[in-house]
Amino acid sequence: MTSRQLTVAVVGATGAVGRTMSEVLGERGVPMRELRLLASERSAGRVVEVDGRSHTVGAATAAAFEGVDLALFSAGSTVSRQLAPEAAARGCTVIDNSSAWRMDPTVPLIVSQVNPDDGEWHEGIVANPNCSTMQLAPVLMALRDTVGIERVVVDTYQSVSGTGGRAIAELEEQVRAHAAGQPIVASVYPHPIAFNAIPEIDVFTEDGYTREEVKIIEETRKILHRPELRVSCTAVRIPVFVAHSEAVHVETIEPITPDRAREAFASVPGVIVRDDPASHVYPLATEAAGRDEVFVGRVRQDPSIPDGRGLAFWVVSDNLRKGAATNAVEIAELLIGRGWIEARSRRSPVGASGALA
Ligand SMILES: NC(=O)c1ccc[n+]([C@@H]2O[C@H](COP(=O)([O-])OP(=O)(O)OC[C@H]3O[C@@H](n4cnc5c(N)ncnc54)[C@H](OP(=O)(O)O)[C@@H]3O)[C@@H](O)[C@H]2O)c1
């Protein structure tokens, strides 16, 4: 890793993901001379504690990126569309957590243990995938590289923290209201989220899928470098605070047994197999919350696909950490470590081989 101390900005620093990003930057020892916390005008002047140190939040404006080497954006697509190019034009490299740039063919979309080499060709913006795509890609990579994959069906069970701070508060308020015998009021979601399962995440598209489902389908293909991969998805919001779960069915090209699949999953860095159903051991949201790994279990043959080419399994991960902040920081470490912190066109040949070190 570089010995150069970087000026790092977090945009959306007061949000659920932004706060986790600041924490993870500190935990992992990213070399920082300055941590600049940015949010909307509403939060400017607010004092936030990170790692026991007080930081005053600034307003996210184009000028705020002067002198910034690296910016982690997590303030929604509108802000990213507006400010990421402004930051990049000032020589800053942006790691963007919104959906604004993910499907732009000139922007790499990276899961750290799946396609790190794509970071080489960035031109100032690198996209961080959707949280549900993030936990799916490492396990699909294991199957792609072992027996090949033909078709994927994934159904998600997504926590409210994936929507942000207001949704976390809404679930809590609805549970309290129910316990107190008071009416449940829904404002963030179209229906009460407490004691419910809502099959609507993001807006509906013309073909009946939601934007969240389309993101998972398209991003999975881009990250795995399999533009023709057949993928279908149903995305569901459930009353869990942190960590998304997914039921995944995969049709493989060659046959594969559950044992071989478990071995392949366990060989991926950051993937942990928890699979002993007889002892009630399988991945759980409550155990994944606060962790950086992707957990996989309930691995079994899918008998609806012939010749042993079908697998079913359950994947769980913390959407705020691996699903957002941790992967963003891992991308930062990757760019720093490989001398790719600057856009490819700004890199000197010496810089490309590690002049930052
Ligand atoms: N939560 C997840 O699991 C997850 C995973 C992957 C991606 N994402 C994406 O990450 C982004 C943020 O998610 P979140 O869960 O952290 O949301 P959140 O808790 O609602 O926080 C939103 C953040 O954005 C800031 N913001 C809003 N409008 C702004 C503006 N005009 N200029 C500058 N900052 C502005 C807010 O600042 P104020 O406090 O000043 O309003 C706050 O810091 C979204 O794009 C989301 O899709 C989230």
Ligand as a Chemical Component Dictionary entry (heavy atoms), coordinates in Angstrom:
data_LIG
# 
_chem_comp.id                   LIG 
_chem_comp.type                 NON-POLYMER 
_chem_comp.pdbx_formal_charge   0 
_chem_comp.three_letter_code    LIG 
# 
loop_
_chem_comp_atom.comp_id 
_chem_comp_atom.atom_id 
_chem_comp_atom.alt_atom_id 
_chem_comp_atom.type_symbol 
_chem_comp_atom.charge 
_chem_comp_atom.model_Cartn_x 
_chem_comp_atom.model_Cartn_y 
_chem_comp_atom.model_Cartn_z 
_chem_comp_atom.pdbx_ordinal 
LIG N1  N1  N 0  -28.015 1.329  2.492  1  
LIG C1  C1  C 0  -27.511 0.403  1.687  2  
LIG O1  O1  O 0  -27.467 -0.798 1.977  3  
LIG C2  C2  C 0  -26.962 0.806  0.382  4  
LIG C3  C3  C 0  -26.225 -0.121 -0.316 5  
LIG C4  C4  C 0  -25.731 0.227  -1.550 6  
LIG C5  C5  C 0  -25.977 1.471  -2.030 7  
LIG N2  N2  N 1  -26.683 2.386  -1.322 8  
LIG C6  C6  C 0  -26.836 3.734  -1.858 9  
LIG O2  O2  O 0  -26.129 4.661  -1.046 10 
LIG C7  C7  C 0  -26.767 5.925  -1.052 11 
LIG C8  C8  C 0  -27.027 6.425  0.360  12 
LIG O3  O3  O 0  -27.691 5.443  1.095  13 
LIG P1  P1  P 0  -27.935 5.581  2.672  14 
LIG O4  O4  O 0  -28.564 4.298  3.030  15 
LIG O5  O5  O -1 -26.702 6.000  3.400  16 
LIG O6  O6  O 0  -29.014 6.792  2.734  17 
LIG P2  P2  P 0  -29.365 7.803  3.933  18 
LIG O7  O7  O 0  -29.142 7.177  5.258  19 
LIG O8  O8  O 0  -30.702 8.343  3.601  20 
LIG O9  O9  O 0  -28.279 8.988  3.768  21 
LIG C9  C9  C 0  -28.260 9.849  2.668  22 
LIG C10 C10 C 0  -27.014 10.724 2.709  23 
LIG O10 O10 O 0  -26.971 11.519 1.520  24 
LIG C11 C11 C 0  -26.844 12.904 1.896  25 
LIG N3  N3  N 0  -27.506 13.775 0.918  26 
LIG C12 C12 C 0  -28.807 13.798 0.561  27 
LIG N4  N4  N 0  -29.030 14.777 -0.347 28 
LIG C13 C13 C 0  -27.840 15.384 -0.557 29 
LIG C14 C14 C 0  -27.423 16.475 -1.356 30 
LIG N5  N5  N 0  -28.264 17.132 -2.149 31 
LIG N6  N6  N 0  -26.121 16.824 -1.327 32 
LIG C15 C15 C 0  -25.247 16.178 -0.535 33 
LIG N7  N7  N 0  -25.580 15.141 0.275  34 
LIG C16 C16 C 0  -26.865 14.746 0.256  35 
LIG C17 C17 C 0  -27.530 12.993 3.241  36 
LIG O11 O11 O 0  -27.097 14.166 3.879  37 
LIG P3  P3  P 0  -28.065 14.957 4.934  38 
LIG O12 O12 O 0  -27.941 14.201 6.224  39 
LIG O13 O13 O 0  -27.435 16.302 4.976  40 
LIG O14 O14 O 0  -29.444 14.940 4.355  41 
LIG C18 C18 C 0  -27.007 11.710 3.886  42 
LIG O15 O15 O 0  -25.683 11.898 4.322  43 
LIG C19 C19 C 0  -27.992 5.724  -1.932 44 
LIG O16 O16 O 0  -27.614 6.079  -3.256 45 
LIG C20 C20 C 0  -28.252 4.246  -1.860 46 
LIG O17 O17 O 0  -28.948 3.776  -2.982 47 
LIG C21 C21 C 0  -27.166 2.077  -0.112 48 
# 
loop_
_chem_comp_bond.comp_id 
_chem_comp_bond.atom_id_1 
_chem_comp_bond.atom_id_2 
_chem_comp_bond.value_order 
_chem_comp_bond.pdbx_ordinal 
LIG N1  C1  SING 1  
LIG C1  O1  DOUB 2  
LIG C1  C2  SING 3  
LIG C2  C3  SING 4  
LIG C2  C21 DOUB 5  
LIG C3  C4  DOUB 6  
LIG C4  C5  SING 7  
LIG C5  N2  DOUB 8  
LIG N2  C6  SING 9  
LIG N2  C21 SING 10 
LIG C6  O2  SING 11 
LIG C6  C20 SING 12 
LIG O2  C7  SING 13 
LIG C7  C8  SING 14 
LIG C7  C19 SING 15 
LIG C8  O3  SING 16 
LIG O3  P1  SING 17 
LIG P1  O4  DOUB 18 
LIG P1  O5  SING 19 
LIG P1  O6  SING 20 
LIG O6  P2  SING 21 
LIG P2  O7  DOUB 22 
LIG P2  O8  SING 23 
LIG P2  O9  SING 24 
LIG O9  C9  SING 25 
LIG C9  C10 SING 26 
LIG C10 O10 SING 27 
LIG C10 C18 SING 28 
LIG O10 C11 SING 29 
LIG C11 N3  SING 30 
LIG C11 C17 SING 31 
LIG N3  C12 SING 32 
LIG N3  C16 SING 33 
LIG C12 N4  DOUB 34 
LIG N4  C13 SING 35 
LIG C13 C14 SING 36 
LIG C13 C16 DOUB 37 
LIG C14 N5  SING 38 
LIG C14 N6  DOUB 39 
LIG N6  C15 SING 40 
LIG C15 N7  DOUB 41 
LIG N7  C16 SING 42 
LIG C17 O11 SING 43 
LIG C17 C18 SING 44 
LIG O11 P3  SING 45 
LIG P3  O12 DOUB 46 
LIG P3  O13 SING 47 
LIG P3  O14 SING 48 
LIG C18 O15 SING 49 
LIG C19 O16 SING 50 
LIG C19 C20 SING 51 
LIG C20 O17 SING 52 
# 
